[in-house]
Amino acid sequence: MIIYTDQQVADTPEAKAVCSRLKVPPVTVQGGEGIFKAVSAANDPVRKGKTVLFLTRNRGAFIRKCPGTRDYTCCGYKILHIGTFCVMDCAYCILQSYFHPPVLQYFVNQHKMIAELDSLFSEKQVCRIGTGEFTDSMIWESWTDISRMLVLKFASQSHAVLELKTKTTAIETLKGLKHNRKTIVAWSLNTDRVIRKEERGTTSLSARLRAAARCESWGYPLAFHFDPLFIYEGCEAEYSHVIEQIFSHVSAKNIVWISLGTFRFMPSLKPIIQKRFPDSKIIYGEFIPGTDGKMRYFKPLRIRLYQHVISSIKKIAPDVLIYFCMEDDEVWEKSLGFIPGEHGGLPEMLDESAVTHCDLDFSLP
């Protein structure tokens, strides 16, 4: 790992703490332009970027609204922007084309983040917020105290819940914390075949589920995300097997929600996957352009897979909340038998589940 530190934050306790843990002397730089140019010049900038850590400031907002996608139902999630990129290497990852170039950035001006959280908490409105939009929530554990700090911060209030989403098993820092059930620990899941072929450097399915069971034993609420789901020969039986494994490890009553979303991608990601993962077949399915410009599986194929996965979940856990990430009302109606508007909207459905499972205060401010 190569560490660069922006000179404006080089002397901060947060930057010094990360360098001390990694035991690597940092290179102090003025801004990140030179770093980005050097990474861009590499034969594989994405892989190179996973070995470069840039300690810097977040010059924008730490708390952001989920950007959503027009014409598709959004969950009303809030993003806590702690850093960017990931050390794992999934073939389908949008971050390969989202950042130019992709570099691990960790934001050390956390006094600003805390001030924004305090302002959010003062509104005393039910809120769901997570750190896993532009990075994996738990890859920073060996370098920082970010998760511990956030878990304790959220534990001190009663209206917001933190979701830590990961493909890792880096959960030891969560043990023994007085979380007050204000943190949901969540895993992105897929079939053994997809994990083996398309998710380089990630932990196995069984390892993720064992980690989930440990977090449950420590009192944490849980969530699971099947996003992206892939359509391939034998996928339905394999996804059913994953679902059976979930409920053999953890209790349905402790699952706050399960999300579903099929593989979708901007056209710009296709040549990157072709170059970096030449053996991958995921981009050669029956795709058509969606109204948001992303390539999506033909809708009847999506619905068929959704119906199968939902049926597999409902047979074991009929009361677990299932929702779609970025699908339209037709998919909801044909797959789940209702549309979110009939239940007050998707954000309201998720808020209600968070209130129930995470002991949130649903009273008005």
N, C-alpha and C positions, 0 to 999 in steps of 0.2 A: 504494500500500500504506500502510495506517495501522498504526502499531506502538504497542501498549500493553505496558507492563512492570509486572508486579506489584512493588510497592515492596519486597517481601521479597527480590527477586532483582535489583533494578535496578542494584546496584553490583557484581554478579558479573562476572568477565571474560567469561563465556560470553554474557551478555546484552549487554554493551558491544560485543563482537565482532560480533554479529548487526546491531546498530544501525549500527555503523561501515560494514559492508559494504553495507547497504541505503541508507546516506546519508540516512536519514530520522530526524528527532528524535523520540524516543519520548514517549508520554504516560504518566507514572507513575500507577498506580491502586492502590487497596487492594482486592484481590480482583477477580474478573471479573464480578460480578453486573451492574454498570452496562453493561459492554460487551455482555453477552448480551442485556440488555433492549433496547439500541439496535439491535442486529442483528435481533432478533425483530420490531421495529416496521417494518422495511423492507418494501417491496412484495414483494421476492423475497429472503427471509432467506438462502437457500442461496447465491445469487450474491453477496450483500453479504458474507457470511461469508468468501468467498474473497479478499476484499480487506483483511481484518483479521487481523493477526498479534498474538497474545497470548503474550508471553514469561513463563513461569510455572514453577512446580514441579510435578513429578509427585508427588502426595501418596500415591499407592499404590505397588504393586510395578511395577518396570520389566519384570521377566520374569514372564510369565503363561502358563498353559496355554491352548491353543486351546480355546474353549468347546465346539466340536463341536455336534452335534445328535443328540438321542436317536433311536434306531432306525436311524441311518445310520453307516457306518463312518468313523471319524475317523483322521487321519494321525498324531496324537500330536505335532503341531508345538508349538513354544514361540514366544510373541510377545515381541518386544522393543519396549516401548511408548515410542517416542521422541517422539511427537507425534500430533496428530489432524488429520483432514480433508485436503483436497486442493485444489490450484489448478485442476485439470482438472474437467470437468463432464460426466460420463457419465450418460445418461438412467437407466440401471439401478442406479446406485450406491446401496447401502444406507445410506451415510453421510448421505444427504439426510434420512433419518428416524431415524437412530441417535443423532445429537447434537442437543440442543435448547438453543439453536440451534447450527447448525454454525459453528464458528469455527476458523481455523488456530491451533493451540496448539503451541508448541515448548517442550519441557521442558529447562531449563538447569541443573538440579541433577544434573549428570552424574557427580559424584563418587559419588552413590548408585547410579547405573547401573553404574559400573565396579566398585563393591564387590559388587553382585549378580552380575556376570559372573565376578569372581574366585572367588566362592563356588561358582558353577556349574562353572567349570573345575576347581576343586579336587576335585570328585566323580569326575573322570576317567571319565565315562560318555559314550558316543556320544550326541550331542544335535544336533537341527536347530532353528535359531532364526532368525526373520526379522522385519524391521521393517515389512512391508507389509500389516498387518492393518487398522489404523485410518487409514492414510495411504498414499500412494505413497512408496516408499523413497527415491527420488532427487529429489523436488521441492525438497529443502532445500539442494541442492548450491551454488547461487550465494550462499547466505546463511551457510552453516555449514561446518564441517569434520567433520561427524558421520560420513559414510561413510568418509573417510580414516582417522579415528580408530578406527572399528570394524574395518575391514579389517586394520589393523596389530595391533589387540588380538587378533583371532581368529588371526592368523598366528603369534602367540607361543605357541600351545598346540596340542594334537594330538587332542582328542576331540570338539570342537564345530565345526559348520559354520554360517556365516552365509549367509542368502539375502537378496539385495536384489532386490525385485520392483518392476517399473516399467512404465509406458507411455511413458516419456520417452526421450530420447537423451542425457541429462545424465551422460555417463560419463567426461568428461575427467579428473576428479579421481581416477579409478581407474588411470589410466595410470602406469606406472612404479613402482607400489607393490609391495613384497615381500609378496605375499599368501599364499604357500606353499600355494596351492590350498585355502585354508580359507574362501573366499568364493565362493558361487555367484551369478552375475548372471542374473536371470530376467526374462522379459518376458511380460506378458499380451498375448495375440494374439487377433485376430478377423479377419473378412473385410473387404475394402476397403469393402463396402457398410455393414456395421455400424459400422466406424470413422468413416466419413463422416457417417452419419445419427445415430448414438447416442453418439458419444464426442467431445464438443466440447473443443477445446483440446488434444487429444492429438496425438502424432506419427503419421505414416503407417505402414502395415505395412512398406513397403520401408525406411523410415528405421530402424525398430526392428530389423529384421533386419541392416541394415548395421552398426548399433551392436553387435549380438550378435557379428557377425563380427570386429569390432575387439577386443572383449573376449576372444574366443577367441584372437586373435593375441597378446594380452598374457598368455595362460596361464590365464585364468579358466575354471573349469567353468561350464556353462550349464544353464538350465532354461527350460521354456515352459509357460504355463498357458492353456488354452482354457476359461475360466470367467468369464462365461457363454457357452455355445453357444446359438445361437438357431435356432429352426425356422421356416423361411420357404421360399417357392417358389425353388428353385435353390440352396438352402443347401448341399446335399451336394457339388455340383460346386465351389462356391466354397470350402468348407473343404478339399477335396482340393487346390485350387490353392494355398491358404495352406501346406499341408504340403509340397508340392513346393518352394515358395519357401524354406521353412526349410532344407531339406537342400541347396538350391543355394547357400546362404550359409555354413552351418556343418557340421561333421562330426558324424555320429551318435555317434561314440565319445566325444565330449566333452559329451554331453547327459546330465545326471544323472537327470532325470525329466521327463515331460510329464504334466500333470494335465488332467482333463476334468470339466466340470460344466455342466449345462444351467441356463438362466435359472430362478431361483426367487426369490420375494419375499414378504415379509410383506404382508398386505392393506393395512396402513397406508401402504405405499409407492405404491400405485396412484393415489390422488388427487393425490399430489405429482407423479408423472410426468405425469398428465393436465394438470395446471396448468402445469408448467414445460416440458414437451415435448409440446405439443398435437398435433403432427404424428407423434409416435411411435406405432407400432402394436405394440410389443413386449408390451404387457399384454393383448392381445386374442387370444392363442393358445388352444389347447385345454388349459386348466389345471384342475387339481383340487386340493383341499387335501391336503397331505401330513400325516403323523402328527405333524410338528413345527409344524403350523399355517401353514407356508409354502405358497404356491401353486406347484405344479410342473406341468410338462408331463405329460400322460397317459403312464403308464409305457411302454407299447408304442412310443410315439413317441420317447421318450428313448432306448430301447434301439436302435431302428432307426438313429437318428443316431449313437449311440455306435459301433455296429457298423461303420458306414461310415467314420467318422473313424479308428477303430482299424485297419481294413483298409488305409486309405490310408497310415497311418504304418508298419505292419508290412511293406508291400510294399517300402518303401525302407530302413527301419531295424528289422529284426525283433528286435533285442536291446535296444532302448531300453525302459526301464521306464515303463509307462503306469499311471496310477492314477486313481481317481475321487475327487472331493471330495464327500463327503456323499451316498453312494448305498448301497442295501442289498445283501444277498447275492444276491438274484435278478438285479439288474442286473449285478453282477459276473459271475455264472455265465453269463448269456445273452449278455453282451457280450465278456467276456475268456476265458470258458471255465473259470474257477476262482473260488474265493472266498479272501479274504486268509487266513482261518484255516488253509487248507491249506499255507500258506507261512510259518507262524509269526505271522501278523498283519501288517496294513499298516505299522505303525511299524517293525517288524523288516525288512520289505522295503525301505523307504526308507532305514533306517539302513545296510543292506548296500550299497545303491547309493552312498550318501554315502561310506562307507568305501572303496569301490573307486575312485571318481572323485576324491575329495578328500584322499586319503592320510591318512585318520584312523587313529588307534590303536584297534583293536578289542579290545585286551587288557583283562582285568579290573583294577580298581584294586587 
